[in-house]
Amino acid sequence: MPKKEIKAKPEPGRSPRSESKVSIKPASKSKADDKTASKSKTAAKPAPKAKSKTFAKSSSKAKSKPDAKSSLKARSVPAVDSWKPDLSKIELDYWKTALRELSERDEIMKGLIGKYTDVRLKKKHDDPFITLARAIIGQQISVKAAGSIWNRMHEGLNKTVSPGSIDRVDAEDLRGYGLSRSKALYLKNLALFFLENPDIGKLTWKDHDQVRKSLLSIKGVGEWTVEMYAIFHMGHPDIFPVKDIGIIRAIQKIYGADISKMSPAEILDYTKKWRPYRTVVSLFLWRELDSGPVQY
């Protein structure tokens, strides 16, 4: 089961980025970040801003005034709750080909594919914000615990979890649903980013490099979270989360390979036999450890 992130090098061999006219701004530094940094030495450092030419620079004038009464006060925001980016096919077009080729290459994987017929990479929803929000909540905790927190928050926000609904509440209110202080602030950062970049959902998995650089500019979003987004929202066919403890344990259990002592680069080299369908392999490895298919 996906639990936590360990530092990994960028994965080689991914599909080239397609040309895109979508302009994405790096995440703005929120007042909540300033307040948290002054109180806690353990707060995560903001990721460096992306240097891609397609990313507009954040304007210092757009930042909130420093004399605001509270860094976590709700702001007036655009009405984006009804935002619905285009859906891809319900079942990704490469799925059947991936199952056939993996079964031909790997007898163990063939057994898992035959055993777990409920595993499919399908769109659970059409909202990229929800995928990332669920991934942030799921960082370093069990799938079951993350699901409970999400359900409480979903009910508490009148069954509307969106950039607007998260932005309108205080971080302390989010903590009431079971979130840690850091994760509550991460969700606030994520909401602000999506309000400033409403077109990010239009990008496809072929724009993965552009999306990755942009999302990593958000405090609270790391490589593992970006990988969950690439898998579960963008439908990227060849993602292997080398930082995921569940994946590592599954390989140890099924293949008898102690990859926990390998470097991220060595793990990626070990998984070359499954290219270009490592996303599909990841889903079946998770399924071996969990009571049902993993979904974000």
Secondary structure as GFF3:
##gff-version 3
##sequence-region A 1 296
A	DSSP	alpha_helix	31	39	.	.	.	ID=ss1
A	DSSP	three_ten_helix	60	62	.	.	.	ID=ss2
A	DSSP	alpha_helix	95	105	.	.	.	ID=ss3
A	DSSP	alpha_helix	107	115	.	.	.	ID=ss4
A	DSSP	alpha_helix	128	137	.	.	.	ID=ss5
A	DSSP	alpha_helix	143	156	.	.	.	ID=ss6
A	DSSP	alpha_helix	163	167	.	.	.	ID=ss7
A	DSSP	alpha_helix	171	175	.	.	.	ID=ss8
A	DSSP	alpha_helix	181	196	.	.	.	ID=ss9
A	DSSP	three_ten_helix	200	202	.	.	.	ID=ss10
A	DSSP	three_ten_helix	205	207	.	.	.	ID=ss11
A	DSSP	alpha_helix	208	215	.	.	.	ID=ss12
A	DSSP	alpha_helix	223	232	.	.	.	ID=ss13
A	DSSP	alpha_helix	245	255	.	.	.	ID=ss14
A	DSSP	three_ten_helix	259	261	.	.	.	ID=ss15
A	DSSP	alpha_helix	264	270	.	.	.	ID=ss16
A	DSSP	three_ten_helix	271	274	.	.	.	ID=ss17
A	DSSP	alpha_helix	278	289	.	.	.	ID=ss18
###
